[in-house]
């Protein structure tokens, strides 16, 4: 809680600035730097000729190395900063790149705009930026469903979870979380290449998101226009999701909007027969993405408000 004020600063800077395209063109982004490191380790340590047990050990070493190399500089920087409000401000600015509040909104809003304009080609291109399923197979309902699911899940992965870890541990906490999440997104897959090597990354990510995922669902419930439906759907359907964590924010969002999410979809040419969340509800449309973005914005304002209250309530720790 001592770093709550710093995380509020990080959220505010991200809303105001985002990550400028010019800056990205010049230096990339801290997450892309992490991705480059993971790619190198995957290429050199994940050998097809090694036995699965050896590849699992190499994957454990990869995960631990990436997390330590990411969090270590953050700890050193934080240790060197002065005390008081200037420390909170500087930590918040340094933590800003690891909060994807604005970019998540912008990516999902791009899908909504294309669908509302009736431009299915643009909508499929936009949704392909945020989900892994084959966009060519998606109709309007499928595109809207994918966008809303991504919005719900990435509210946790991109905003609440890193802010939660940052509020607990400061700069090394938020950076370590982003390292964990990037590891999972790159190598934590149940594919032939990463089944063993990515095992540790996937398990660590599951553990890191247990509390944040449920808090994200709770935030959606608290500001939902259909609060009773949101909590009923979350309690009933969250555990039906293939992920032990993603089902909580997705089910809460499905109930909040009165639409059904998840369900069968196509990944890499194969059909994933996933269960529905809020199955009896209607399919979502473009307007529901806009409504979902409003739920997201209100949830983020509530999160920021909670951080400010914590910072004011425990001034000695901030």
Secondary structure as a PSIPRED ss2 file (coil, helix, strand):
# PSIPRED VFORMAT (PSIPRED V4.0)

   1 X C   1.000  0.000  0.000
   2 X C   1.000  0.000  0.000
   3 X C   1.000  0.000  0.000
   4 X H   0.000  1.000  0.000
   5 X H   0.000  1.000  0.000
   6 X H   0.000  1.000  0.000
   7 X H   0.000  1.000  0.000
   8 X H   0.000  1.000  0.000
   9 X H   0.000  1.000  0.000
  10 X H   0.000  1.000  0.000
  11 X H   0.000  1.000  0.000
  12 X H   0.000  1.000  0.000
  13 X H   0.000  1.000  0.000
  14 X H   0.000  1.000  0.000
  15 X H   0.000  1.000  0.000
  16 X H   0.000  1.000  0.000
  17 X H   0.000  1.000  0.000
  18 X C   1.000  0.000  0.000
  19 X C   1.000  0.000  0.000
  20 X C   1.000  0.000  0.000
  21 X H   0.000  1.000  0.000
  22 X H   0.000  1.000  0.000
  23 X H   0.000  1.000  0.000
  24 X H   0.000  1.000  0.000
  25 X H   0.000  1.000  0.000
  26 X H   0.000  1.000  0.000
  27 X H   0.000  1.000  0.000
  28 X C   1.000  0.000  0.000
  29 X C   1.000  0.000  0.000
  30 X H   0.000  1.000  0.000
  31 X H   0.000  1.000  0.000
  32 X H   0.000  1.000  0.000
  33 X H   0.000  1.000  0.000
  34 X H   0.000  1.000  0.000
  35 X H   0.000  1.000  0.000
  36 X H   0.000  1.000  0.000
  37 X H   0.000  1.000  0.000
  38 X H   0.000  1.000  0.000
  39 X H   0.000  1.000  0.000
  40 X H   0.000  1.000  0.000
  41 X H   0.000  1.000  0.000
  42 X H   0.000  1.000  0.000
  43 X H   0.000  1.000  0.000
  44 X H   0.000  1.000  0.000
  45 X H   0.000  1.000  0.000
  46 X C   1.000  0.000  0.000
  47 X C   1.000  0.000  0.000
  48 X C   1.000  0.000  0.000
  49 X C   1.000  0.000  0.000
  50 X C   1.000  0.000  0.000
  51 X C   1.000  0.000  0.000
  52 X H   0.000  1.000  0.000
  53 X H   0.000  1.000  0.000
  54 X H   0.000  1.000  0.000
  55 X H   0.000  1.000  0.000
  56 X H   0.000  1.000  0.000
  57 X H   0.000  1.000  0.000
  58 X H   0.000  1.000  0.000
  59 X H   0.000  1.000  0.000
  60 X H   0.000  1.000  0.000
  61 X H   0.000  1.000  0.000
  62 X H   0.000  1.000  0.000
  63 X H   0.000  1.000  0.000
  64 X H   0.000  1.000  0.000
  65 X H   0.000  1.000  0.000
  66 X H   0.000  1.000  0.000
  67 X H   0.000  1.000  0.000
  68 X H   0.000  1.000  0.000
  69 X H   0.000  1.000  0.000
  70 X H   0.000  1.000  0.000
  71 X H   0.000  1.000  0.000
  72 X H   0.000  1.000  0.000
  73 X H   0.000  1.000  0.000
  74 X H   0.000  1.000  0.000
  75 X H   0.000  1.000  0.000
  76 X H   0.000  1.000  0.000
  77 X H   0.000  1.000  0.000
  78 X H   0.000  1.000  0.000
  79 X H   0.000  1.000  0.000
  80 X H   0.000  1.000  0.000
  81 X C   1.000  0.000  0.000
  82 X C   1.000  0.000  0.000
  83 X C   1.000  0.000  0.000
  84 X C   1.000  0.000  0.000
  85 X H   0.000  1.000  0.000
  86 X H   0.000  1.000  0.000
  87 X H   0.000  1.000  0.000
  88 X H   0.000  1.000  0.000
  89 X H   0.000  1.000  0.000
  90 X H   0.000  1.000  0.000
  91 X H   0.000  1.000  0.000
  92 X H   0.000  1.000  0.000
  93 X H   0.000  1.000  0.000
  94 X H   0.000  1.000  0.000
  95 X H   0.000  1.000  0.000
  96 X H   0.000  1.000  0.000
  97 X H   0.000  1.000  0.000
  98 X H   0.000  1.000  0.000
  99 X C   1.000  0.000  0.000
 100 X C   1.000  0.000  0.000
 101 X H   0.000  1.000  0.000
 102 X H   0.000  1.000  0.000
 103 X H   0.000  1.000  0.000
 104 X H   0.000  1.000  0.000
 105 X H   0.000  1.000  0.000
 106 X H   0.000  1.000  0.000
 107 X H   0.000  1.000  0.000
 108 X H   0.000  1.000  0.000
 109 X H   0.000  1.000  0.000
 110 X H   0.000  1.000  0.000
 111 X H   0.000  1.000  0.000
 112 X H   0.000  1.000  0.000
 113 X H   0.000  1.000  0.000
 114 X H   0.000  1.000  0.000
 115 X H   0.000  1.000  0.000
 116 X H   0.000  1.000  0.000
 117 X C   1.000  0.000  0.000
 118 X C   1.000  0.000  0.000
 119 X C   1.000  0.000  0.000
 120 X H   0.000  1.000  0.000
 121 X H   0.000  1.000  0.000
 122 X H   0.000  1.000  0.000
 123 X H   0.000  1.000  0.000
 124 X H   0.000  1.000  0.000
 125 X H   0.000  1.000  0.000
 126 X H   0.000  1.000  0.000
 127 X H   0.000  1.000  0.000
 128 X C   1.000  0.000  0.000
 129 X C   1.000  0.000  0.000
 130 X C   1.000  0.000  0.000
 131 X C   1.000  0.000  0.000
 132 X C   1.000  0.000  0.000
 133 X C   1.000  0.000  0.000
 134 X C   1.000  0.000  0.000
 135 X H   0.000  1.000  0.000
 136 X H   0.000  1.000  0.000
 137 X H   0.000  1.000  0.000
 138 X C   1.000  0.000  0.000
 139 X C   1.000  0.000  0.000
 140 X H   0.000  1.000  0.000
 141 X H   0.000  1.000  0.000
 142 X H   0.000  1.000  0.000
 143 X H   0.000  1.000  0.000
 144 X H   0.000  1.000  0.000
 145 X H   0.000  1.000  0.000
 146 X H   0.000  1.000  0.000
 147 X H   0.000  1.000  0.000
 148 X H   0.000  1.000  0.000
 149 X H   0.000  1.000  0.000
 150 X H   0.000  1.000  0.000
 151 X H   0.000  1.000  0.000
 152 X H   0.000  1.000  0.000
 153 X H   0.000  1.000  0.000
 154 X H   0.000  1.000  0.000
 155 X H   0.000  1.000  0.000
 156 X H   0.000  1.000  0.000
 157 X H   0.000  1.000  0.000
 158 X H   0.000  1.000  0.000
 159 X H   0.000  1.000  0.000
 160 X H   0.000  1.000  0.000
 161 X H   0.000  1.000  0.000
 162 X H   0.000  1.000  0.000
 163 X H   0.000  1.000  0.000
 164 X H   0.000  1.000  0.000
 165 X H   0.000  1.000  0.000
 166 X H   0.000  1.000  0.000
 167 X H   0.000  1.000  0.000
 168 X H   0.000  1.000  0.000
 169 X H   0.000  1.000  0.000
 170 X C   1.000  0.000  0.000
 171 X H   0.000  1.000  0.000
 172 X H   0.000  1.000  0.000
 173 X H   0.000  1.000  0.000
 174 X H   0.000  1.000  0.000
 175 X H   0.000  1.000  0.000
 176 X H   0.000  1.000  0.000
 177 X H   0.000  1.000  0.000
 178 X H   0.000  1.000  0.000
 179 X H   0.000  1.000  0.000
 180 X H   0.000  1.000  0.000
 181 X H   0.000  1.000  0.000
 182 X H   0.000  1.000  0.000
 183 X H   0.000  1.000  0.000
 184 X H   0.000  1.000  0.000
 185 X H   0.000  1.000  0.000
 186 X H   0.000  1.000  0.000
 187 X H   0.000  1.000  0.000
 188 X C   1.000  0.000  0.000
 189 X C   1.000  0.000  0.000
 190 X C   1.000  0.000  0.000
 191 X C   1.000  0.000  0.000
 192 X C   1.000  0.000  0.000
 193 X C   1.000  0.000  0.000
 194 X C   1.000  0.000  0.000
 195 X C   1.000  0.000  0.000
 196 X C   1.000  0.000  0.000
 197 X C   1.000  0.000  0.000
 198 X C   1.000  0.000  0.000
 199 X H   0.000  1.000  0.000
 200 X H   0.000  1.000  0.000
 201 X H   0.000  1.000  0.000
 202 X H   0.000  1.000  0.000
 203 X H   0.000  1.000  0.000
 204 X H   0.000  1.000  0.000
 205 X H   0.000  1.000  0.000
 206 X H   0.000  1.000  0.000
 207 X H   0.000  1.000  0.000
 208 X H   0.000  1.000  0.000
 209 X H   0.000  1.000  0.000
 210 X H   0.000  1.000  0.000
 211 X H   0.000  1.000  0.000
 212 X H   0.000  1.000  0.000
 213 X H   0.000  1.000  0.000
 214 X H   0.000  1.000  0.000
 215 X H   0.000  1.000  0.000
 216 X H   0.000  1.000  0.000
 217 X H   0.000  1.000  0.000
 218 X H   0.000  1.000  0.000
 219 X H   0.000  1.000  0.000
 220 X H   0.000  1.000  0.000
 221 X H   0.000  1.000  0.000
 222 X H   0.000  1.000  0.000
 223 X H   0.000  1.000  0.000
 224 X C   1.000  0.000  0.000
 225 X C   1.000  0.000  0.000
 226 X C   1.000  0.000  0.000
 227 X H   0.000  1.000  0.000
 228 X H   0.000  1.000  0.000
 229 X H   0.000  1.000  0.000
 230 X H   0.000  1.000  0.000
 231 X H   0.000  1.000  0.000
 232 X H   0.000  1.000  0.000
 233 X H   0.000  1.000  0.000
 234 X H   0.000  1.000  0.000
 235 X H   0.000  1.000  0.000
 236 X H   0.000  1.000  0.000
 237 X H   0.000  1.000  0.000
 238 X H   0.000  1.000  0.000
 239 X H   0.000  1.000  0.000
 240 X H   0.000  1.000  0.000
 241 X C   1.000  0.000  0.000
 242 X C   1.000  0.000  0.000
 243 X C   1.000  0.000  0.000
 244 X C   1.000  0.000  0.000
 245 X C   1.000  0.000  0.000
 246 X H   0.000  1.000  0.000
 247 X H   0.000  1.000  0.000
 248 X H   0.000  1.000  0.000
 249 X H   0.000  1.000  0.000
 250 X H   0.000  1.000  0.000
 251 X H   0.000  1.000  0.000
 252 X H   0.000  1.000  0.000
 253 X H   0.000  1.000  0.000
 254 X H   0.000  1.000  0.000
 255 X H   0.000  1.000  0.000
 256 X H   0.000  1.000  0.000
 257 X H   0.000  1.000  0.000
 258 X C   1.000  0.000  0.000
 259 X E   0.000  0.000  1.000
 260 X C   1.000  0.000  0.000
 261 X E   0.000  0.000  1.000
 262 X E   0.000  0.000  1.000
 263 X C   1.000  0.000  0.000
 264 X C   1.000  0.000  0.000
 265 X E   0.000  0.000  1.000
 266 X E   0.000  0.000  1.000
 267 X E   0.000  0.000  1.000
 268 X C   1.000  0.000  0.000
 269 X C   1.000  0.000  0.000
 270 X E   0.000  0.000  1.000
 271 X E   0.000  0.000  1.000
 272 X E   0.000  0.000  1.000
 273 X C   1.000  0.000  0.000
 274 X C   1.000  0.000  0.000
 275 X C   1.000  0.000  0.000
 276 X E   0.000  0.000  1.000
 277 X E   0.000  0.000  1.000
 278 X C   1.000  0.000  0.000
 279 X C   1.000  0.000  0.000
 280 X C   1.000  0.000  0.000
 281 X C   1.000  0.000  0.000
 282 X E   0.000  0.000  1.000
 283 X C   1.000  0.000  0.000
 284 X C   1.000  0.000  0.000
 285 X C   1.000  0.000  0.000
 286 X H   0.000  1.000  0.000
 287 X H   0.000  1.000  0.000
 288 X H   0.000  1.000  0.000
 289 X H   0.000  1.000  0.000
 290 X H   0.000  1.000  0.000
 291 X H   0.000  1.000  0.000
 292 X H   0.000  1.000  0.000
 293 X H   0.000  1.000  0.000
 294 X H   0.000  1.000  0.000
 295 X H   0.000  1.000  0.000
 296 X H   0.000  1.000  0.000
 297 X H   0.000  1.000  0.000
 298 X H   0.000  1.000  0.000
 299 X H   0.000  1.000  0.000
 300 X H   0.000  1.000  0.000
 301 X H   0.000  1.000  0.000
 302 X H   0.000  1.000  0.000
 303 X H   0.000  1.000  0.000
 304 X H   0.000  1.000  0.000
 305 X H   0.000  1.000  0.000
 306 X H   0.000  1.000  0.000
 307 X H   0.000  1.000  0.000
 308 X H   0.000  1.000  0.000
 309 X H   0.000  1.000  0.000
 310 X H   0.000  1.000  0.000
 311 X H   0.000  1.000  0.000
 312 X H   0.000  1.000  0.000
 313 X H   0.000  1.000  0.000
 314 X C   1.000  0.000  0.000
 315 X H   0.000  1.000  0.000
 316 X H   0.000  1.000  0.000
 317 X H   0.000  1.000  0.000
 318 X C   1.000  0.000  0.000
